[in-house]
């Protein structure tokens, strides 16, 4: 009998904001993402075991890590609301 298990990353776009990129120096759209790692059994995701946030420049692709508070602040600034079940 074979037991197939592993992990799978999942990216979720939270919000798009516009500000100055630290890498290319252009004021362009920045995509704020949430990355969640999920444990899988027979290719079915069962539960999440880690999450992280980052912002990616749409011009140069430069990425910077964010804290959860910074990601939620960017959502509030853009007019969105953080998901209350995301804690």
Helices and strands as residue ranges (DSSP letters): E 5-20, E 27-41, E 44-57, E 63-66, H 68-77, G 84-86
